[in-house]
Amino acid sequence: MAAGYVSSATLSNQTIVAYQRAALFALRAGLVFDQFARFKPGDLTNPGSPVRFTFWTEMTDATTPLGETTDITPVQLADSQVNVTPAEYGNGINTTIKIRTDSYVAGFDADAASLVAWNMVSTIDSLARLAMDAGTNEVFVGQATEDAILATNILTADLVRQYHAKLVGASVQPFDSNYIFVLDPDVSYDLKSETGDGAWVAPAQYVNTEKIYNNEIGTFGGFRFLETPRVTVTANAGDSNVDTYRSYLFGKEALAKAESIPASMVLGPVTDLLRRWQPLGWYGYFGYGMLRQASQWIITSASSIGDNA
């Protein structure tokens, strides 16, 4: 009787592979660093490059009493300048009419546009983070150099409070009433695992919930914490192949953005004779740079759940 069955084995050509027509995108990290950049001022003297920011140097306090019959000695004013140089950035694709027609993926054109748009967003935030990596105030947890960091040299609540004091001591302006602390999820795990402080506050518990930043996870020790995998993680940079993580602590005016042409999507011209090829890309003319070095600290640490072998 078994030989009489009509089955998938006897009619193997009748069964084919089934495909989900909605394609999935890769996992994406939100835009974090760019949201804290200060754009170029609106009163530029002229179009040009680089964009130059000028800072006045404060006069020294005059704490010596004046003599009744002695005139003062005039002092000099001083200033300094920081340049931020924009550059052209962009990327794009050029799809053929055949792939746009034959692709089984539903919404192929929309998916292609999403990939290009996300590449623009991701590139913008990576460039902002690279500029912050150029900050000159860096400390290594428990060690004098990065290559000496041990697996036990992790971020602690005491370090958070210590570098909050440094920012306040340098008269750095906070965002509202808190500074910003951007860190990797592995590093935030260590901080939130500490006991005895009991001061971690989730964003939903803030008094003002209208100004929650992208990827914000809570407030602690005078900082608003943002968690992202975009921070610089260097494999095997510490002692005995310990991975090291950079965390960024800053206030206002740490990061500058010179934006001559904002990044935007560009639909390229169809130039082939049969109009079969459709270019799509993004373009921007902008750049980032550290505006006030004193407004940022970088804390380089290990993580207890990092790759430490």
Backbone torsions as a table, in degrees:
resi	resn	phi	psi	omega
1	MET	NA	-33.7	-177.5
2	ALA	-60.1	-33.1	-177.6
3	ALA	-67.9	-17.4	-177.6
4	GLY	-86.4	-7.1	-178.9
5	TYR	-71.3	138.1	169.0
6	VAL	-94.7	111.7	-172.0
7	SER	-129.8	175.3	176.3
8	SER	-64.8	-21.1	178.0
9	ALA	-75.1	-38.8	-178.0
10	THR	-81.9	-25.2	177.9
11	LEU	-119.7	61.1	-175.9
12	SER	-64.4	-26.3	179.4
13	ASN	-70.9	-15.1	-177.8
14	GLN	-82.1	-13.6	-178.8
15	THR	-112.0	121.7	-178.6
16	ILE	-122.9	167.0	177.6
17	VAL	-66.7	135.9	176.5
18	ALA	-103.7	136.7	-177.6
19	TYR	-117.1	137.5	170.0
20	GLN	-72.6	121.4	-172.3
21	ARG	-79.2	-14.7	175.7
22	ALA	-92.3	110.2	-179.3
23	ALA	-76.9	147.7	-178.4
24	LEU	-100.6	145.6	177.9
25	PHE	-91.1	160.9	174.2
26	ALA	-66.2	160.5	176.5
27	LEU	-66.3	137.9	-172.5
28	ARG	-124.3	135.2	175.2
29	ALA	-90.2	138.7	-177.4
30	GLY	-68.0	162.1	178.1
31	LEU	-76.0	123.2	-172.9
32	VAL	-122.1	-59.1	-168.6
33	PHE	-68.1	-40.2	-174.6
34	ASP	-61.1	-28.8	-175.5
35	GLN	-67.4	-11.0	-179.8
36	PHE	-107.7	6.5	-179.0
37	ALA	-79.6	140.3	173.7
38	ARG	-89.8	123.3	-179.0
39	PHE	-74.5	162.1	178.5
40	LYS	-58.0	148.7	179.5
41	PRO	-66.2	157.9	-176.3
42	GLY	-83.0	-11.8	-175.7
43	ASP	-103.6	51.4	176.4
44	LEU	-65.8	144.7	179.1
45	THR	-68.0	-31.9	-175.8
46	ASN	-170.2	160.3	169.9
47	PRO	-62.2	139.2	-179.9
48	GLY	173.5	178.4	-179.8
49	SER	-149.7	136.4	0.5
50	PRO	-79.0	174.7	170.9
51	VAL	-89.6	127.1	-173.4
52	ARG	-110.4	125.1	176.5
53	PHE	-102.7	133.3	-178.8
54	THR	-111.0	136.0	180.0
55	PHE	-121.2	133.8	171.0
56	TRP	-79.4	142.1	171.6
57	THR	-90.9	129.2	-177.7
58	GLU	-65.4	146.4	174.9
59	MET	-73.7	149.0	177.9
60	THR	-69.5	139.4	179.5
61	ASP	-58.2	136.0	179.5
62	ALA	-95.5	88.5	-173.8
63	THR	-98.2	-2.1	179.0
64	THR	-88.9	129.0	179.4
65	PRO	-60.4	147.3	177.5
66	LEU	-79.3	142.7	172.3
67	GLY	-78.7	143.6	-175.0
68	GLU	-59.4	-36.3	-176.7
69	THR	-115.2	15.1	-178.4
70	THR	-113.6	128.4	179.0
71	ASP	-79.5	160.3	177.5
72	ILE	-78.6	160.6	172.5
73	THR	-100.1	116.9	-178.9
74	PRO	-60.1	147.5	178.5
75	VAL	-115.0	163.4	-179.7
76	GLN	-84.7	149.1	167.4
77	LEU	-90.3	152.4	-179.2
78	ALA	-137.0	154.7	176.9
79	ASP	-144.9	173.1	175.8
80	SER	-145.1	165.2	-177.1
81	GLN	-136.5	149.7	175.6
82	VAL	-127.9	130.4	178.2
83	ASN	-102.7	136.7	171.7
84	VAL	-123.3	119.0	-173.7
85	THR	-102.0	115.8	176.0
86	PRO	-72.7	156.4	175.9
87	ALA	-141.5	163.1	179.1
88	GLU	-85.6	132.9	177.1
89	TYR	-132.0	150.1	177.7
90	GLY	177.3	168.2	179.2
91	ASN	-160.3	163.8	-179.6
92	GLY	-173.7	173.0	178.7
93	ILE	-131.8	166.2	177.4
94	ASN	-141.1	98.8	-174.6
95	THR	-89.4	147.2	178.0
96	THR	-91.6	157.9	179.5
97	ILE	-66.3	-27.5	-178.1
98	LYS	-68.2	-45.1	-179.8
99	ILE	-70.0	-33.1	178.1
100	ARG	-67.9	-28.4	-179.6
101	THR	-86.2	-41.4	-170.2
102	ASP	-90.9	-16.3	-177.2
103	SER	-60.6	132.3	178.9
104	TYR	-78.1	-12.1	-177.7
105	VAL	-70.8	125.1	177.7
106	ALA	-69.5	131.0	179.7
107	GLY	73.8	40.1	-178.3
108	PHE	-56.9	-46.6	-177.7
109	ASP	-62.8	-42.1	179.5
110	ALA	-65.3	-38.6	178.1
111	ASP	-65.7	-42.2	179.1
112	ALA	-62.0	-42.2	178.5
113	ALA	-64.0	-38.7	178.5
114	SER	-64.3	-39.9	178.8
115	LEU	-63.9	-42.3	178.5
116	VAL	-66.8	-44.4	-179.2
117	ALA	-62.2	-41.8	-180.0
118	TRP	-68.5	-34.5	175.8
119	ASN	-60.0	-37.2	177.0
120	MET	-64.0	-49.3	-178.8
121	VAL	-61.7	-46.1	-178.2
122	SER	-64.1	-40.7	179.2
123	THR	-64.5	-43.1	179.0
124	ILE	-56.2	-47.9	-177.2
125	ASP	-70.6	-34.1	177.5
126	SER	-65.3	-39.7	178.4
127	LEU	-65.9	-39.0	177.5
128	ALA	-64.0	-41.4	179.2
129	ARG	-68.0	-37.5	177.3
130	LEU	-61.7	-37.1	177.3
131	ALA	-65.6	-38.8	179.4
132	MET	-70.9	-27.1	175.2
133	ASP	-63.5	-19.8	179.6
134	ALA	-82.4	3.0	177.3
135	GLY	-60.7	144.1	-174.5
136	THR	-93.9	-10.1	-179.9
137	ASN	-97.0	96.8	-178.6
138	GLU	-130.2	139.5	177.6
139	VAL	-129.5	146.2	-179.8
140	PHE	-110.5	123.2	-173.2
141	VAL	-60.9	117.2	174.3
142	GLY	75.0	-0.2	-174.8
143	GLN	-141.0	167.1	178.4
144	ALA	-90.1	-23.2	-178.3
145	THR	-137.9	160.7	-178.2
146	GLU	-65.7	-37.9	-175.3
147	ASP	-71.3	-5.7	178.4
148	ALA	-100.3	-2.4	-176.5
149	ILE	-64.6	132.2	179.3
150	LEU	-99.9	165.2	178.7
151	ALA	-61.4	-23.3	-179.3
152	THR	-87.4	-5.9	-179.3
153	ASN	-85.2	76.8	-175.0
154	ILE	-108.9	164.6	179.7
155	LEU	-69.1	137.1	-179.9
156	THR	-126.2	162.3	177.5
157	ALA	-62.9	-34.1	179.9
158	ASP	-64.5	-38.5	177.3
159	LEU	-65.5	-38.2	177.8
160	VAL	-58.8	-47.6	-179.8
161	ARG	-66.4	-36.0	-179.2
162	GLN	-63.3	-44.0	-176.9
163	TYR	-84.4	-15.9	166.0
164	HIS	-64.3	-42.2	178.3
165	ALA	-62.9	-37.5	179.3
166	LYS	-64.8	-40.6	178.6
167	LEU	-66.8	-42.6	177.5
168	VAL	-63.8	-41.8	-179.8
169	GLY	-63.7	-25.5	178.2
170	ALA	-91.3	7.9	179.5
171	SER	61.2	30.2	178.4
172	VAL	-72.7	133.3	-180.0
173	GLN	-76.8	130.5	176.7
174	PRO	-81.2	170.3	169.5
175	PHE	-88.1	111.6	-168.8
176	ASP	59.1	-114.2	-178.4
177	SER	-111.7	4.9	-177.2
178	ASN	-130.6	153.3	169.3
179	TYR	-86.5	175.3	-178.0
180	ILE	-109.9	140.0	-179.9
181	PHE	-132.4	108.9	-179.7
182	VAL	-104.4	126.9	-174.4
183	LEU	-147.3	162.7	178.4
184	ASP	-75.8	150.2	177.4
185	PRO	-56.5	-34.0	177.8
186	ASP	-64.3	-35.3	-179.1
187	VAL	-77.0	-38.9	178.2
188	SER	-65.7	-29.1	175.2
189	TYR	-57.9	-45.7	-179.7
190	ASP	-63.9	-42.0	-177.9
191	LEU	-66.2	-44.1	-178.1
192	LYS	-74.2	-13.9	177.9
193	SER	-82.5	-12.0	179.8
194	GLU	-66.2	146.7	178.8
195	THR	-114.0	157.1	173.8
196	GLY	100.6	-15.3	-178.8
197	ASP	-95.2	-45.4	174.4
198	GLY	59.6	31.3	-174.3
199	ALA	-116.0	6.7	-179.0
200	TRP	-72.8	126.6	-177.0
201	VAL	-122.4	126.4	-179.6
202	ALA	-75.4	153.5	-177.9
203	PRO	-56.2	-34.3	-177.9
204	ALA	-65.7	-15.2	-179.2
205	GLN	-96.1	0.9	-179.5
206	TYR	-67.7	153.0	175.5
207	VAL	-67.8	-43.6	179.2
208	ASN	-110.3	102.7	-177.2
209	THR	-94.5	5.6	-178.4
210	GLU	-81.7	-12.4	-175.4
211	LYS	-119.4	38.8	176.4
212	ILE	-77.9	127.8	-176.9
213	TYR	-81.6	162.2	175.5
214	ASN	-56.7	132.9	176.0
215	ASN	68.3	17.1	-179.9
216	GLU	-72.3	135.3	-176.6
217	ILE	-117.2	-14.5	179.8
218	GLY	160.9	179.2	178.8
219	THR	-126.0	146.9	-178.9
220	PHE	-165.5	135.4	171.8
221	GLY	60.3	28.7	-180.0
222	GLY	87.7	9.5	179.0
223	PHE	-123.0	148.6	165.5
224	ARG	-99.9	123.4	-171.7
225	PHE	-96.1	133.9	175.9
226	LEU	-122.5	129.7	-174.8
227	GLU	-105.9	128.9	-179.1
228	THR	-157.6	144.2	173.1
229	PRO	-80.0	4.1	-179.0
230	ARG	-79.1	-11.6	-179.7
231	VAL	-63.6	161.4	-179.9
232	THR	-76.1	117.8	175.1
233	VAL	-118.1	124.9	-177.0
234	THR	-112.6	114.7	-177.9
235	ALA	-67.7	134.3	173.0
236	ASN	60.7	22.3	-177.5
237	ALA	-79.5	-21.2	179.8
238	GLY	-88.8	-170.6	178.9
239	ASP	-70.2	139.1	177.1
240	SER	55.8	44.5	174.4
241	ASN	66.0	28.7	176.6
242	VAL	-78.1	131.8	174.7
243	ASP	-75.2	142.9	179.5
244	THR	-114.3	147.5	-176.0
245	TYR	-124.5	134.4	173.3
246	ARG	-95.6	133.9	171.8
247	SER	-117.1	143.8	-172.6
248	TYR	-116.5	121.7	-179.3
249	LEU	-116.8	124.6	-174.8
250	PHE	-159.1	163.2	173.3
251	GLY	-117.7	-160.7	-179.3
252	LYS	-65.2	151.0	174.4
253	GLU	65.4	22.9	172.4
254	ALA	-75.3	-40.1	-173.2
255	LEU	-119.2	132.5	176.6
256	ALA	-110.4	148.8	175.6
257	LYS	-129.6	119.6	174.3
258	ALA	-98.2	113.0	-172.1
259	GLU	-120.2	97.3	177.8
260	SER	-79.5	-42.0	174.6
261	ILE	-134.6	114.5	-179.6
262	PRO	-59.5	146.4	177.1
263	ALA	-65.5	135.5	179.7
264	SER	-155.7	163.6	177.9
265	MET	-73.2	145.8	-178.7
266	VAL	-130.2	122.8	173.0
267	LEU	-92.6	108.9	-174.2
268	GLY	-71.2	162.6	-179.6
269	PRO	-75.2	142.4	173.8
270	VAL	-84.7	112.8	-172.2
271	THR	-113.5	-7.7	179.6
272	ASP	-80.6	153.6	-172.3
273	LEU	-62.8	-32.1	-177.5
274	LEU	-99.6	6.9	176.4
275	ARG	54.2	47.2	-178.5
276	ARG	-97.1	-21.7	-173.0
277	TRP	-107.7	131.8	-177.7
278	GLN	-121.1	106.1	178.0
279	PRO	-78.6	142.2	175.3
280	LEU	-144.6	130.5	-179.0
281	GLY	-157.8	-166.2	174.8
282	TRP	-139.0	155.5	-177.9
283	TYR	-149.4	144.6	173.4
284	GLY	-156.1	153.7	178.1
285	TYR	-125.1	95.5	-171.8
286	PHE	-157.5	173.5	178.2
287	GLY	-165.3	161.7	-180.0
288	TYR	-123.4	156.8	174.3
289	GLY	-165.0	157.1	175.5
290	MET	-69.7	125.7	-179.0
291	LEU	-90.8	-51.3	176.6
292	ARG	-126.0	108.2	179.8
293	GLN	-60.3	-33.9	-177.9
294	ALA	-67.7	-15.0	-177.1
295	SER	-85.9	-1.0	-178.3
296	GLN	-137.3	144.2	167.5
297	TRP	-125.8	146.1	172.1
298	ILE	-113.5	125.2	175.1
299	ILE	-107.9	117.7	178.5
300	THR	-101.4	126.4	-173.7
301	SER	-141.7	176.1	167.5
302	ALA	-97.2	-177.7	171.5
303	SER	-136.3	142.4	-179.9
304	SER	-67.7	-19.8	178.9
305	ILE	-111.3	14.9	176.9
306	GLY	-79.7	-179.3	177.1
307	ASP	-84.4	99.0	-171.4
308	ASN	-115.5	33.3	179.7
309	ALA	-140.8	NA	NA
